[in-house]
Amino acid sequence: MSTGPTILERAYELARSGECSTLQMIKRRLKAEGFIAIDAHLYGRTLQDELRRLCHAALGLPPKSPGRKAGRARAAADAGRELPKG
C-alpha cells in the first residue's frame, strides 16, 4: 500500500515549489487536496515562519526582517489583504 506525503511534508513541498506565496495559500491548497485539521498541524510560530521563509526563497524574494511592522505585513499577506498606506 502506497501512501502520500503527510500534511507537514506536503506543506513543505508547496512552500519550496513556489506554487504558494503565502501560508494562507498553502492552507487553501492543502484543504483542496483533502487534508484535514490543517490549522492544528501547521500551528506554531516557528513552523509558520519557516514555511513563509521557504515561500519567499522559492519566489526569489528577500527574507522578511523580524519586527512589528514586518509581522503586521506578514499577517496581512497571510490573510490575503494589504495594509493601509500611511
SULCOR-V538093 format. One record per residue. RES is the residue in one letter. SS is DSSP state (alpha for helix, beta for strand, coil for the rest). OMEGA is omega in whole degrees, 0 to 359 (* if undefined). BURIAL is b if it has 16 or more other C-alpha atoms within 10 Angstrom, else e. Layout:
RES_SS_OMEGA_BURIAL + RES_SS_OMEGA_BURIAL
This chain:
M_coil_180_e + S_coil_178_e + T_coil_179_e + G_coil_180_e + P_coil_174_e + T_coil_180_e + I_alpha_179_b + L_alpha_179_e + E_alpha_181_e + R_alpha_177_b + A_alpha_178_b + Y_alpha_177_b + E_alpha_180_b + L_alpha_180_b + A_alpha_182_b + R_alpha_186_b + S_alpha_186_e + G_coil_179_b + E_coil_181_e + C_coil_182_b + S_coil_179_b + T_coil_176_b + L_alpha_179_b + Q_alpha_178_b + M_alpha_177_b + I_alpha_181_b + K_alpha_179_b + R_alpha_180_e + R_alpha_179_b + L_alpha_179_b + K_alpha_180_e + A_alpha_180_e + E_coil_174_e + G_coil_177_e + F_coil_180_e + I_coil_180_e + A_coil_185_e + I_alpha_181_b + D_alpha_179_e + A_alpha_181_e + H_alpha_183_e + L_coil_181_b + Y_coil_175_e + G_coil_184_e + R_alpha_183_e + T_alpha_179_e + L_alpha_181_e + Q_alpha_178_e + D_alpha_179_e + E_alpha_178_e + L_alpha_177_b + R_alpha_180_b + R_alpha_179_b + L_alpha_176_b + C_alpha_181_b + H_alpha_180_b + A_alpha_180_b + A_alpha_180_b + L_coil_180_e + G_coil_180_e + L_coil_177_e + P_coil_178_e + P_coil_178_e + K_coil_176_e + S_coil_179_e + P_coil_179_e + G_coil_185_e + R_alpha_182_e + K_alpha_178_e + A_alpha_179_e + G_alpha_178_e + R_alpha_180_e + A_alpha_180_b + R_alpha_179_b + A_alpha_179_b + A_alpha_179_e + A_alpha_179_b + D_alpha_178_b + A_coil_177_e + G_coil_179_e + R_coil_179_e + E_coil_174_e + L_coil_175_e + P_coil_179_e + K_coil_174_e + G_coil_*_e
